[in-house]
Amino acid sequence: MCSMGTLLAFAMVCIAVMILRYKKPELERPYKTPAVYLVGSLGVAFNIFLMCFVRKETWFAFIIWGLLGILIYFLYSKRNSNLEIRNK
């Protein structure tokens, strides 16, 4: 069974690919997705559909671990940022 993080990450990748294709069409791409906007939109929709049918406990764990991860990320980056070191 997929985790919520995997579903969210894949949906975000689908969105990012569509945005990158729109904003940087000149980039060299060794592999091009056929019908990128259709495939990307379907990927996002399908992952959101799957996320709607997971147990409440899964959502609860996902939110708690996500908030904890964001808290740790910002606390660590505040102390170890190159910008913070230069401003001292």
GROMACS elastic network, one bead per residue, 0.5 to 0.9 nm:
[ bonds ]
;  ai    aj funct       b0    kb
    2     5     6  0.82358   500
    2     6     6  0.63742   500
    2     7     6  0.70093   500
    3     6     6  0.53353   500
    3     7     6  0.65631   500
    3     8     6  0.87909   500
    3    58     6  0.81705   500
    3    62     6  0.86347   500
    4     7     6  0.51593   500
    4     8     6  0.61042   500
    4     9     6  0.84485   500
    4    51     6  0.66883   500
    4    54     6  0.83563   500
    4    58     6  0.73728   500
    4    59     6  0.75400   500
    4    62     6  0.65534   500
    5     8     6  0.51353   500
    5     9     6  0.59152   500
    5    10     6  0.85229   500
    5    62     6  0.72637   500
    5    66     6  0.88113   500
    6     9     6  0.50933   500
    6    10     6  0.61465   500
    6    11     6  0.85974   500
    7    10     6  0.53026   500
    7    11     6  0.62631   500
    7    12     6  0.86696   500
    7    44     6  0.89719   500
    7    47     6  0.55523   500
    7    48     6  0.76758   500
    7    50     6  0.77815   500
    7    51     6  0.70629   500
    8    11     6  0.51350   500
    8    12     6  0.61645   500
    8    13     6  0.86583   500
    8    44     6  0.87036   500
    8    47     6  0.71168   500
    8    48     6  0.78368   500
    8    51     6  0.81645   500
    9    12     6  0.50629   500
    9    13     6  0.61936   500
    9    14     6  0.86999   500
   10    13     6  0.50139   500
   10    14     6  0.62556   500
   10    15     6  0.87160   500
   10    43     6  0.77840   500
   10    44     6  0.76639   500
   10    47     6  0.75089   500
   11    14     6  0.51329   500
   11    15     6  0.63928   500
   11    16     6  0.86812   500
   11    40     6  0.82524   500
   11    41     6  0.89113   500
   11    43     6  0.63614   500
   11    45     6  0.79951   500
   11    46     6  0.85254   500
   11    47     6  0.60987   500
   11    48     6  0.76236   500
   12    15     6  0.51023   500
   12    16     6  0.60702   500
   12    17     6  0.86272   500
   12    44     6  0.75942   500
   13    17     6  0.60836   500
   13    18     6  0.86294   500
   13    40     6  0.86268   500
   13    44     6  0.88130   500
   14    17     6  0.53185   500
   14    18     6  0.64727   500
   14    19     6  0.88074   500
   14    36     6  0.89458   500
   14    39     6  0.81934   500
   14    41     6  0.73249   500
   14    42     6  0.89046   500
   14    43     6  0.63767   500
   14    44     6  0.63106   500
   15    18     6  0.52706   500
   15    19     6  0.62467   500
   15    20     6  0.86261   500
   15    40     6  0.65285   500
   15    41     6  0.76845   500
   15    43     6  0.88289   500
   15    44     6  0.72140   500
   16    19     6  0.50637   500
   16    20     6  0.59821   500
   16    21     6  0.84600   500
   17    20     6  0.51225   500
   17    21     6  0.60616   500
   17    22     6  0.86140   500
   17    36     6  0.80438   500
   17    37     6  0.89462   500
   17    40     6  0.75322   500
   18    21     6  0.51395   500
   18    22     6  0.63084   500
   18    23     6  0.87167   500
   18    36     6  0.66900   500
   18    37     6  0.61900   500
   18    40     6  0.65887   500
   18    41     6  0.86090   500
   19    22     6  0.51368   500
   19    23     6  0.60407   500
   19    24     6  0.82641   500
   20    23     6  0.51356   500
   20    24     6  0.54914   500
   20    25     6  0.73440   500
   21    24     6  0.55807   500
   21    25     6  0.51413   500
   21    26     6  0.85470   500
   21    27     6  0.83743   500
   21    36     6  0.82976   500
   22    25     6  0.58885   500
   23    26     6  0.88792   500
   24    27     6  0.58976   500
   25    28     6  0.84123   500
   26    29     6  0.88832   500
   28    31     6  0.89776   500
   29    32     6  0.62113   500
   32    36     6  0.80030   500
   33    36     6  0.52532   500
   33    39     6  0.78634   500
   34    37     6  0.86832   500
   34    38     6  0.85998   500
   34    39     6  0.76298   500
   35    38     6  0.54140   500
   35    39     6  0.60656   500
   35    40     6  0.83598   500
   36    39     6  0.51636   500
   36    40     6  0.57080   500
   36    41     6  0.82478   500
   37    40     6  0.51161   500
   37    41     6  0.58868   500
   37    42     6  0.84100   500
   38    41     6  0.52265   500
   38    42     6  0.60927   500
   38    43     6  0.84902   500
   39    42     6  0.51769   500
   39    43     6  0.60393   500
   39    44     6  0.86953   500
   40    43     6  0.50010   500
   40    44     6  0.62590   500
   40    45     6  0.85937   500
   41    44     6  0.52052   500
   41    45     6  0.61092   500
   41    46     6  0.85171   500
   42    45     6  0.50293   500
   42    46     6  0.59017   500
   42    47     6  0.84497   500
   43    46     6  0.52678   500
   43    47     6  0.61907   500
   43    48     6  0.86290   500
   44    47     6  0.52993   500
   44    48     6  0.62010   500
   44    49     6  0.85381   500
   45    48     6  0.52049   500
   45    49     6  0.60563   500
   45    50     6  0.86740   500
   46    50     6  0.62255   500
   46    51     6  0.86273   500
   47    50     6  0.50536   500
   47    51     6  0.61433   500
   47    52     6  0.86848   500
   48    52     6  0.62813   500
   49    52     6  0.52756   500
   49    53     6  0.70405   500
   50    53     6  0.55397   500
   50    54     6  0.70598   500
   51    54     6  0.57674   500
   51    59     6  0.86595   500
   52    55     6  0.87039   500
   53    56     6  0.89603   500
   54    57     6  0.83136   500
   54    58     6  0.64957   500
   54    59     6  0.73853   500
   55    58     6  0.53305   500
   55    59     6  0.68181   500
   55    60     6  0.89136   500
   56    59     6  0.51584   500
   56    60     6  0.62086   500
   56    61     6  0.86849   500
   57    61     6  0.61342   500
   57    62     6  0.84551   500
   58    61     6  0.51954   500
   58    62     6  0.60127   500
   58    63     6  0.86124   500
   59    63     6  0.61245   500
   59    64     6  0.85784   500
   60    63     6  0.53038   500
   60    64     6  0.61997   500
   60    65     6  0.86059   500
   61    64     6  0.51713   500
   61    65     6  0.59892   500
   61    66     6  0.82477   500
   62    65     6  0.53840   500
   62    66     6  0.58688   500
   62    67     6  0.85280   500
   63    66     6  0.50384   500
   63    67     6  0.60744   500
   63    68     6  0.84956   500
   64    67     6  0.53000   500
   64    68     6  0.61528   500
   64    69     6  0.85893   500
   65    68     6  0.50008   500
   65    69     6  0.60067   500
   65    70     6  0.85796   500
   66    69     6  0.50798   500
   66    70     6  0.62118   500
   66    71     6  0.86120   500
   67    70     6  0.51162   500
   67    71     6  0.61318   500
   67    72     6  0.86535   500
   68    71     6  0.51108   500
   68    72     6  0.62240   500
   68    73     6  0.85354   500
   69    72     6  0.52136   500
   69    73     6  0.60272   500
   69    74     6  0.86831   500
   70    73     6  0.50196   500
   70    74     6  0.62296   500
   70    75     6  0.85568   500
   71    74     6  0.54154   500
   71    75     6  0.61223   500
   71    76     6  0.85202   500
   72    75     6  0.51666   500
   72    76     6  0.59573   500
   72    77     6  0.83928   500
   73    76     6  0.53323   500
   73    77     6  0.60451   500
   73    78     6  0.85728   500
   74    77     6  0.50535   500
   74    78     6  0.59852   500
   74    79     6  0.87818   500
   75    78     6  0.53402   500
   75    79     6  0.67965   500
   75    80     6  0.88897   500
   76    79     6  0.55552   500
   76    80     6  0.61691   500
   76    81     6  0.82115   500
   77    80     6  0.50349   500
   77    81     6  0.52148   500
   77    82     6  0.89554   500
   77    84     6  0.89590   500
   78    81     6  0.57659   500
   78    84     6  0.70182   500
   79    84     6  0.71265   500
   79    85     6  0.83148   500
   80    83     6  0.86311   500
   80    84     6  0.71847   500
   80    85     6  0.74581   500
   81    84     6  0.51424   500
   81    85     6  0.64532   500
   81    86     6  0.88519   500
   82    85     6  0.51115   500
   82    86     6  0.63113   500
   82    87     6  0.87674   500
   83    86     6  0.52495   500
   83    87     6  0.63229   500
   84    87     6  0.53015   500
   84    88     6  0.67350   500
   85    88     6  0.56561   500
